[in-house]
Amino acid sequence: MSFISQRGKEYLETAQTLLRAAQTMTDPRVSGQLKALADDYERRAEKASHADAAKASARSAARVDRDGQAYEPEVPIKVREWIGPALASKVR
């Protein structure tokens, strides 16, 4: 993982704390549960970092250019030459 967001770092710190606690446990079942929880926090760190990178990328795509105009990608649209009047509904 090349980019680690602040939220991802916090998840990793929690995972490291859980692993340190697991090493001091004498009960293997509690130690195993703490290790599993640490693995979950490592996955959360990776997922959060990917999500935060995607959000940062989206924000940079919506940036403002040098002239102060918002960047809007050109999208071809089909324009109808003439739009007829809507059909009137019959009133009873």
TIROLUM-136516 format. One record per residue: residue number from 1; chain; x, y, z of N, C-alpha, C, CB in turn. Coordinates in nm, 4 decimals. Glycine has a CB too. Example, Ala and Ser with C-alpha at 12.3 -4.5 7.8 and 13.67 -1.06 7.14 Angstrom:
DRENRO   i ch       nu       nv       nw      cau      cav      caw       cu       cv       cw      cbu      cbv      cbw
DRENRO   1  A   1.3190  -0.5690   0.7800   1.2300  -0.4500   0.7800   1.3200  -0.3300   0.7800   1.1308  -0.4473   0.9046
DRENRO   2  A   1.2850  -0.2250   0.7080   1.3670  -0.1060   0.7140   1.2900   0.0030   0.7870   1.4084  -0.0598   0.5725
// end
This chain:
DRENRO   i ch       nu       nv       nw      cau      cav      caw       cu       cv       cw      cbu      cbv      cbw
DRENRO   1  A   0.0867  -0.1160   0.0000   0.0000   0.0000   0.0000   0.0914   0.1223   0.0000  -0.0986  -0.0002   0.1235
DRENRO   2  A   0.0810   0.2054  -0.1001   0.1704   0.3197  -0.1115   0.1180   0.4419  -0.0367   0.1914   0.3540  -0.2570
DRENRO   3  A  -0.0106   0.4599  -0.0344  -0.0711   0.5754   0.0317  -0.1453   0.5279   0.1555  -0.1669   0.6515  -0.0644
DRENRO   4  A  -0.1076   0.5825   0.2706  -0.1787   0.5488   0.3940  -0.2393   0.6776   0.4479  -0.0831   0.4811   0.5002
DRENRO   5  A  -0.3704   0.6802   0.4551  -0.4389   0.7998   0.5034  -0.4249   0.8101   0.6548  -0.5881   0.7979   0.4628
DRENRO   6  A  -0.4621   0.9240   0.7078  -0.4576   0.9435   0.8533  -0.5473   0.8419   0.9227  -0.5006   1.0874   0.8910
DRENRO   7  A  -0.6642   0.8183   0.8662  -0.7563   0.7204   0.9248  -0.6948   0.5808   0.9197  -0.8926   0.7220   0.8509
DRENRO   8  A  -0.6270   0.5494   0.8082  -0.5597   0.4207   0.7952  -0.4482   0.4049   0.8980  -0.5035   0.4049   0.6548
DRENRO   9  A  -0.3742   0.5124   0.9224  -0.2672   0.5075   1.0230  -0.3238   0.4787   1.1619  -0.1889   0.6401   1.0245
DRENRO  10  A  -0.4379   0.5384   1.1914  -0.4992   0.5152   1.3219  -0.5434   0.3696   1.3372  -0.6188   0.6089   1.3416
DRENRO  11  A  -0.5973   0.3113   1.2292  -0.6339   0.1695   1.2329  -0.5099   0.0830   1.2521  -0.7078   0.1291   1.1037
DRENRO  12  A  -0.3988   0.1169   1.1846  -0.2761   0.0393   1.1997  -0.2192   0.0487   1.3412  -0.1723   0.0864   1.0993
DRENRO  13  A  -0.2268   0.1659   1.3996  -0.1802   0.1820   1.5379  -0.2626   0.0953   1.6325  -0.1879   0.3302   1.5812
DRENRO  14  A  -0.3933   0.0903   1.6102  -0.4796   0.0056   1.6926  -0.4440  -0.1408   1.6729  -0.6279   0.0294   1.6588
DRENRO  15  A  -0.4166  -0.1808   1.5494  -0.3784  -0.3195   1.5209  -0.2483  -0.3542   1.5921  -0.3637  -0.3420   1.3688
DRENRO  16  A  -0.1513  -0.2643   1.5914  -0.0241  -0.2895   1.6589  -0.0434  -0.3011   1.8096   0.0760  -0.1783   1.6272
DRENRO  17  A  -0.1292  -0.2175   1.8655  -0.1588  -0.2245   2.0084  -0.2227  -0.3588   2.0435  -0.2515  -0.1087   2.0501
DRENRO  18  A  -0.3148  -0.4040   1.9592  -0.3795  -0.5335   1.9824  -0.2801  -0.6480   1.9736  -0.4922  -0.5553   1.8823
DRENRO  19  A  -0.1864  -0.6407   1.8791  -0.0855  -0.7459   1.8668   0.0079  -0.7485   1.9876  -0.0044  -0.7266   1.7386
DRENRO  20  A   0.0444  -0.6303   2.0371   0.1282  -0.6254   2.1582   0.0539  -0.6858   2.2774   0.1699  -0.4794   2.1899
DRENRO  21  A  -0.0735  -0.6553   2.2882  -0.1540  -0.7113   2.3976  -0.1661  -0.8625   2.3823  -0.2945  -0.6464   2.4009
DRENRO  22  A  -0.1788  -0.9104   2.2593  -0.1915  -1.0545   2.2352  -0.0652  -1.1279   2.2760  -0.2223  -1.0819   2.0880
DRENRO  23  A   0.0506  -1.0652   2.2603   0.1767  -1.1294   2.2965   0.1916  -1.1461   2.4468   0.2930  -1.0495   2.2425
DRENRO  24  A   0.1259  -1.0610   2.5240   0.1381  -1.0692   2.6696   0.0354  -1.1626   2.7326   0.1245  -0.9318   2.7298
DRENRO  25  A  -0.0619  -1.2086   2.6549  -0.1682  -1.2948   2.7077  -0.1163  -1.4366   2.7291  -0.2896  -1.2963   2.6122
DRENRO  26  A  -0.1585  -1.4947   2.8403  -0.1219  -1.6341   2.8670  -0.2284  -1.7297   2.8160  -0.0998  -1.6558   3.0166
DRENRO  27  A  -0.3499  -1.6816   2.8033  -0.4589  -1.7651   2.7517  -0.4524  -1.7646   2.5987  -0.5989  -1.7136   2.8022
DRENRO  28  A  -0.4290  -1.8808   2.5368  -0.4156  -1.8840   2.3902  -0.5441  -1.8449   2.3168  -0.3731  -2.0224   2.3459
DRENRO  29  A  -0.6584  -1.8689   2.3782  -0.7842  -1.8324   2.3129  -0.8006  -1.6809   2.3065  -0.9032  -1.8951   2.3869
DRENRO  30  A  -0.7708  -1.6127   2.4143  -0.7788  -1.4661   2.4167  -0.6747  -1.4078   2.3212  -0.7573  -1.4114   2.5613
DRENRO  31  A  -0.5552  -1.4660   2.3220  -0.4494  -1.4205   2.2332  -0.4911  -1.4355   2.0868  -0.3201  -1.4984   2.2601
DRENRO  32  A  -0.5537  -1.5467   2.0533  -0.5997  -1.5697   1.9170  -0.7076  -1.4714   1.8756  -0.6512  -1.7106   1.9028
DRENRO  33  A  -0.7969  -1.4404   1.9689  -0.9026  -1.3438   1.9376  -0.8447  -1.2041   1.9154  -1.0070  -1.3402   2.0504
DRENRO  34  A  -0.7465  -1.1676   1.9952  -0.6832  -1.0366   1.9770  -0.6083  -1.0297   1.8439  -0.5868  -1.0071   2.0932
DRENRO  35  A  -0.5427  -1.1394   1.8049  -0.4726  -1.1425   1.6767  -0.5717  -1.1320   1.5608  -0.3892  -1.2713   1.6640
DRENRO  36  A  -0.6853  -1.1995   1.5731  -0.7883  -1.1910   1.4686  -0.8429  -1.0489   1.4591  -0.9032  -1.2904   1.4969
DRENRO  37  A  -0.8617  -0.9857   1.5732  -0.9095  -0.8471   1.5743  -0.8054  -0.7536   1.5122  -0.9422  -0.8024   1.7186
DRENRO  38  A  -0.6772  -0.7793   1.5397  -0.5702  -0.6988   1.4803  -0.5692  -0.7150   1.3288  -0.4333  -0.7385   1.5389
DRENRO  39  A  -0.5902  -0.8373   1.2806  -0.5979  -0.8598   1.1353  -0.7132  -0.7807   1.0743  -0.6149  -1.0103   1.1045
DRENRO  40  A  -0.8265  -0.7779   1.1457  -0.9417  -0.7023   1.0980  -0.9083  -0.5538   1.0889  -1.0625  -0.7242   1.1903
DRENRO  41  A  -0.8376  -0.5016   1.1870  -0.8009  -0.3597   1.1846  -0.7009  -0.3303   1.0727  -0.7420  -0.3176   1.3202
DRENRO  42  A  -0.6135  -0.4255   1.0402  -0.5225  -0.4046   0.9280  -0.6001  -0.3985   0.7962  -0.4167  -0.5166   0.9228
DRENRO  43  A  -0.7022  -0.4832   0.7829  -0.7864  -0.4778   0.6628  -0.8624  -0.3451   0.6569  -0.8860  -0.5968   0.6605
DRENRO  44  A  -0.9098  -0.3000   0.7720  -0.9798  -0.1711   0.7763  -0.8868  -0.0570   0.7356  -1.0364  -0.1452   0.9172
DRENRO  45  A  -0.7605  -0.0641   0.7781  -0.6629   0.0399   0.7426  -0.6440   0.0456   0.5918  -0.5275   0.0142   0.8122
DRENRO  46  A  -0.6315  -0.0712   0.5288  -0.6134  -0.0747   0.3844  -0.7379  -0.0229   0.3119  -0.5808  -0.2171   0.3387
DRENRO  47  A  -0.8535  -0.0671   0.3580  -0.9792  -0.0250   0.2951  -1.0003   0.1265   0.3113  -1.0988  -0.1027   0.3566
DRENRO  48  A  -0.9729   0.1784   0.4308  -0.9901   0.3222   0.4559  -0.8941   0.4034   0.3705  -0.9684   0.3546   0.6050
DRENRO  49  A  -0.7704   0.3553   0.3561  -0.6727   0.4284   0.2763  -0.7126   0.4308   0.1296  -0.5343   0.3665   0.2920
DRENRO  50  A  -0.7641   0.3189   0.0789  -0.8106   0.3165  -0.0600  -0.9288   0.4120  -0.0792  -0.8506   0.1731  -0.1011
DRENRO  51  A  -1.0221   0.4113   0.0140  -1.1391   0.4991   0.0037  -1.0978   0.6456   0.0114  -1.2406   0.4670   0.1147
DRENRO  52  A  -1.0068   0.6771   0.1031  -0.9622   0.8155   0.1172  -0.8838   0.8613  -0.0057  -0.8762   0.8311   0.2429
DRENRO  53  A  -0.8056   0.7702  -0.0664  -0.7324   0.8054  -0.1887  -0.8300   0.8325  -0.3032  -0.6340   0.6922  -0.2279
DRENRO  54  A  -0.9366   0.7536  -0.3102  -1.0367   0.7745  -0.4147  -1.1072   0.9088  -0.3961  -1.1394   0.6600  -0.4143
DRENRO  55  A  -1.1362   0.9438  -0.2718  -1.2005   1.0733  -0.2452  -1.1078   1.1886  -0.2822  -1.2414   1.0840  -0.0971
DRENRO  56  A  -0.9793   1.1740  -0.2491  -0.8828   1.2792  -0.2829  -0.8696   1.2934  -0.4336  -0.7455   1.2491  -0.2205
DRENRO  57  A  -0.8726   1.1818  -0.5036  -0.8654   1.1849  -0.6500  -0.9879   1.2537  -0.7093  -0.8526   1.0425  -0.7061
DRENRO  58  A  -1.1038   1.2255  -0.6534  -1.2269   1.2888  -0.7022  -1.2246   1.4388  -0.6763  -1.3504   1.2257  -0.6355
DRENRO  59  A  -1.1726   1.4782  -0.5608  -1.1636   1.6214  -0.5306  -1.0686   1.6922  -0.6267  -1.1171   1.6426  -0.3860
DRENRO  60  A  -0.9567   1.6266  -0.6597  -0.8612   1.6909  -0.7498  -0.9171   1.6987  -0.8916  -0.7277   1.6149  -0.7495
DRENRO  61  A  -1.0038   1.6063  -0.9298  -1.0662   1.6116  -1.0619  -1.1646   1.7268  -1.0715  -1.1370   1.4801  -1.0930
DRENRO  62  A  -1.2200   1.7685  -0.9593  -1.3182   1.8772  -0.9583  -1.2518   2.0109  -0.9245  -1.4304   1.8470  -0.8576
DRENRO  63  A  -1.1225   2.0175  -0.9435  -1.0493   2.1399  -0.9067  -1.0833   2.2553  -1.0011  -0.8974   2.1141  -0.9082
DRENRO  64  A  -1.0367   2.3696  -0.9632  -1.0591   2.4903  -1.0421  -0.9327   2.5173  -1.1232  -1.0955   2.6129  -0.9507
DRENRO  65  A  -0.9486   2.5534  -1.2506  -0.8321   2.5815  -1.3347  -0.7745   2.7197  -1.3039  -0.8697   2.5719  -1.4836
DRENRO  66  A  -0.6714   2.7580  -1.3764  -0.6015   2.8842  -1.3498  -0.6896   3.0076  -1.3657  -0.4835   2.8964  -1.4411
DRENRO  67  A  -0.7880   3.0018  -1.4531  -0.8745   3.1175  -1.4770  -0.9858   3.1297  -1.3741  -0.9345   3.1092  -1.6151
DRENRO  68  A  -0.9894   3.0395  -1.2790  -1.0948   3.0450  -1.1791  -1.2221   2.9742  -1.2214  -1.1258   3.1864  -1.1472
DRENRO  69  A  -1.2182   2.9101  -1.3377  -1.3356   2.8384  -1.3854  -1.3292   2.6935  -1.3355  -1.3445   2.8436  -1.5411
DRENRO  70  A  -1.4413   2.6421  -1.2966  -1.4460   2.5036  -1.2529  -1.4189   2.4123  -1.3718  -1.5825   2.4707  -1.1882
DRENRO  71  A  -1.3425   2.3101  -1.3478  -1.3118   2.2146  -1.4538  -1.4328   2.1264  -1.4762  -1.1869   2.1293  -1.4189
DRENRO  72  A  -1.4807   2.1272  -1.5988  -1.5922   2.0408  -1.6359  -1.5537   1.9681  -1.7626  -1.7244   2.1217  -1.6552
DRENRO  73  A  -1.5459   1.8358  -1.7573  -1.5089   1.7632  -1.8783  -1.6146   1.7813  -1.9862  -1.4892   1.6145  -1.8479
DRENRO  74  A  -1.5692   1.7863  -2.1103  -1.6629   1.8019  -2.2219  -1.7310   1.6691  -2.2481  -1.5906   1.8525  -2.3497
DRENRO  75  A  -1.8620   1.6722  -2.2479  -1.9408   1.5532  -2.2735  -2.0321   1.5826  -2.3900  -2.0213   1.5096  -2.1483
DRENRO  76  A  -2.0224   1.5028  -2.4971  -2.1110   1.5295  -2.6110  -2.2564   1.4995  -2.5740  -2.0686   1.4455  -2.7338
DRENRO  77  A  -2.3438   1.5889  -2.6149  -2.4865   1.5671  -2.5898  -2.5617   1.5800  -2.7217  -2.5418   1.6685  -2.4839
DRENRO  78  A  -2.6741   1.5157  -2.7290  -2.7563   1.5219  -2.8489  -2.8659   1.6251  -2.8234  -2.8168   1.3809  -2.8854
DRENRO  79  A  -2.8745   1.7237  -2.9107  -2.9737   1.8288  -2.8953  -3.0797   1.8106  -3.0018  -2.9090   1.9695  -2.9043
DRENRO  80  A  -3.2051   1.8128  -2.9605  -3.3147   1.8043  -3.0581  -3.3352   1.9407  -3.1199  -3.4464   1.7536  -2.9921
DRENRO  81  A  -3.3562   1.9416  -3.2498  -3.3741   2.0676  -3.3215  -3.5038   2.1362  -3.2832  -3.3709   2.0439  -3.4710
DRENRO  82  A  -3.6072   2.0591  -3.2636  -3.7357   2.1181  -3.2321  -3.8086   2.0272  -3.1353  -3.8192   2.1417  -3.3598
DRENRO  83  A  -3.8639   2.0841  -3.0331  -3.9395   2.0067  -2.9347  -4.0844   2.0504  -2.9468  -3.8846   2.0275  -2.7878
DRENRO  84  A  -4.1708   1.9563  -2.9766  -4.3121   1.9871  -2.9951  -4.3817   2.0112  -2.8633  -4.3811   1.8756  -3.0697
DRENRO  85  A  -4.5027   2.0688  -2.8677  -4.5786   2.0947  -2.7467  -4.6253   1.9620  -2.6844  -4.6993   2.1865  -2.7773
DRENRO  86  A  -4.6397   1.9635  -2.5544  -4.6887   1.8439  -2.4850  -4.8340   1.8221  -2.5201  -4.6714   1.8565  -2.3314
DRENRO  87  A  -4.8735   1.6972  -2.5262  -5.0133   1.6656  -2.5561  -5.0993   1.7025  -2.4364  -5.0306   1.5153  -2.5920
DRENRO  88  A  -5.2091   1.7687  -2.4652  -5.3001   1.8079  -2.3571  -5.3837   1.6879  -2.3166  -5.3915   1.9262  -2.4003
DRENRO  89  A  -5.4044   1.6714  -2.1885  -5.4891   1.5616  -2.1437  -5.6343   1.6046  -2.1508  -5.4519   1.5174  -2.0002
DRENRO  90  A  -5.7230   1.5102  -2.1784  -5.8646   1.5409  -2.1871  -5.9215   1.5575  -2.0463  -5.9403   1.4303  -2.2648
DRENRO  91  A  -5.9923   1.6660  -2.0267  -6.0536   1.6928  -1.8972  -6.2020   1.6602  -1.9084  -6.0311   1.8417  -1.8524
DRENRO  92  A  -6.2542   1.5856  -1.8194  -6.3960   1.5489  -1.8236  -6.4757   1.6232  -1.7238  -6.4140   1.4035  -1.8015
// end
